[in-house]
Amino acid sequence: MTDGQPIPVIIDCDTGVDDALALLFAVRHPALDVRAITCVAGNTDVDGVVRNTLTVLEVAGAGDIPVARGAERPLIEPVRTARHVHGEDGMGDLGLPAPTRVPVDVDAVTLLRREILASPRPVTLIPTAPLTNIALLLRTHPEVTRNIERIVFMGGAVATGNATPVAEFNVWHDPEAAAVLLTAGVPITMYGLDVFKRVLVPAGEVQRLRTSPEASLRLAGELLAHRDPATSGDPTPMGGLGDAGAICAVVDPKGITTEALPVEVVLAPGPARGQTIVDRRPRPGESEIHEGTREQPLVDVALDVDVERYVNLYLETL
């Protein structure tokens, strides 16, 4: 909380397994005022994302939070979902009933603009998905930046990617949108794969959640227990908080170690497309000396995370 008041936030998501974990946390933490949730194609198609988002809110017993359908494809690329990771329904194929809630009758960009400008306090945007909706918002309604406190996005990687050897899925899915985000002119925190992959809930806690009498806790446990069915063996242990870590970083920013660094998205075709190039050099190199420097936006890049701190924060909140 700031000054004892909850932080107004808007979450832009492509609700798959870890987005759902993020939503369960966000609607329950008293330091957050979730003003809206917008949906975009990514882990599954956009209509599936809307359905999954409404289902999670229903299971969580959340208040009347407006949910809007957004972009059904990236700015340039075709849709390339991650159902092979998140299941055919995008949320672990848990067989959850269809929600009774419905989305609002405006599109995501309209809802984003309305809620940002209507907020009495500057809003923190938390995209945990491909950044198509955010790019469309920034290009269509640039005036919203006057009431955006910060954008904390889950995306990018300093080291290794997952969609490609160098590109993280959310940025790879819509690199042009990510490039637009970086020029938003507001403070930005990049919660990338370097910290994303490290925050794991211990197996005993996962099992405890799965056997809880409370529906929202059982759902969290089942989501944490979900493994990528396309992998053999167990290279990625169950219990990953994933996108929920980005929400934790808004509630408790001291849980991550960040450094203000230049970040650029590779837009050219080829094996590096979608890579976030994070310049960690202490001084310019030969390229800048011989060819001149180009100003790159500085982003607060998460380089380390206090795993136990965020795991405890998540479990205590639920």
Secondary structure, 3 states (H helix, E strand, C coil): CECCECEEEEEEECCCHHHHHHHHHHCCCCCEEEEEEEECCCCCCHHHHHHHHHHHHHHHCCCCCCEEECCCCCCCCCCCCCHHHHCCCCCCCCCCCCCCCCCCCCCHHHHHHHHHHHCCCCEEEEECCCCHHHHHHHHHCHHHHHHEEEEEEECCCCCCCCCCCCCCHHHHHCHHHHHHHCCCCCCEEEECHHHHCCCECCHHHHHHHHCCCCHHHHHHHHHHHCCCCCCCCCCCCCCECCCHHHHHHHHCHHHEEEEEEEEEECCCCCCCCCCEEECCCCCCCHHHHHHCCCCCCEEEEEEEECHHHHHHHHHHHC
